[in-house]
Amino acid sequence: MGVRGGVIGLQPHLFFHIKSTLFQEDSKRLLQLLTGHTDRQSPHHRLFISTFLITIMTPSPKCHGKGSAAPGPVPNGVIRLYSMRFCPFAQRTRLVLIAKGVKHEIININLKDKPDWFLGKNPFGTVPVLETSSGQVIYESPITCEFLDEVYPEKQLCPSDPFERAQQKMLLDLYSKVIPYFYKISMGKKRGEDVAAFEVEFTEKLSLLNEALAKKKSKYFGGDSVTMIDYLIWPWFERAEMMRLKHCLANTPLLSKWVECMFEDPVVKATMFSTEDHKVFFDSYMDGSPNYDHGL
């Protein structure tokens, strides 16, 4: 798990140590384990790390592929996420789980060589997939995120106003038509293709996002604080530098500012990988042998 200039940078070996001590140490001890000097940290920082630890903080296990043993039942009081560490769609759900402080566990899937038991849960073979302790299964990233917001209402990410909710859904629909350009351009460049026309179209679509922020007159797409729509849009912009697309934001100042603000969001920092890590995975994916376990 990477951090861009963040307050914390949790490495896989530390996750294992945290997991083993999670139910043996009180919250102050765990904070000291991470920071070494928690009394000097801001209340916001301490609150975030406490939530961060209480929610899940299990290590990111290696992916499960074909022939792997099926996991046991989901424990009571926990929700399970089937994910892939570098998948932007699954990152949406991880962002919401952490933002809401939902206790969960993660099982990563080899999406090139999927286990039969996973296809039994989602016949499309895609992530994210949620599974509850009662055996309920939910998939497709916007649906999983909305489900979490409804089932765990303590910190609502979706607007309570019906019109505001409708606006966010319309914006998400618009953005769904933007996402393919991230791949058309980056993969085309990797293959040495001329992507100039795609870049023009992509820039035009980004201007619509910039206009949405201008109309809202706020830092974020949902207002003055991060809401559901920001987390649903975010993952691809985390990868923009790796995809060599940052220049396409040159004429979208409000969108560029939004990107800067999102990089400073504690929940984003908790889920993100470095540009270099994203590049290693992307290159391996383009070479036909995706390294799902890079960094473990």
Number of C-alpha atoms within 10 A of each C-alpha: 19 20 20 16 10 14 15 16 15 15 15 16 10 16 19 15 13 20 15 12 13 19 11 11 13 10 17 12 15 21 21 13 15 16 16 11 10 17 12 10 13 10 10 10 15 19 12 18 20 16 18 19 21 18 19 21 21 19 21 20 14 17 19 22 18 15 11 13 11 11 10 6 12 17 13 9 10 16 22 19 26 23 25 25 26 20 17 23 21 25 25 25 28 26 23 23 23 24 24 20 20 22 18 23 19 20 18 21 25 21 20 14 12 18 19 16 16 24 12 10 18 17 10 11 20 21 24 28 23 28 20 18 14 11 12 10 15 18 22 17 22 19 15 22 26 16 14 20 19 13 8 14 11 11 12 15 23 19 17 9 8 10 10 13 16 12 15 20 15 12 17 17 11 14 17 12 11 21 14 11 18 20 13 15 22 20 17 14 15 11 10 9 12 11 15 11 9 15 19 12 12 22 19 16 16 19 18 17 19 22 14 18 19 15 10 14 14 15 19 22 27 23 14 11 12 18 19 24 22 21 22 22 20 20 21 18 19 20 22 17 15 18 21 13 19 13 11 16 18 11 14 18 13 21 24 16 14 19 18 11 13 21 20 14 13 20 21 25 21 24 17 23 19 14 17 13 17 21 16 15 20 22 16 15 14 12 10 10 12 17 17 23 16 14 14 12
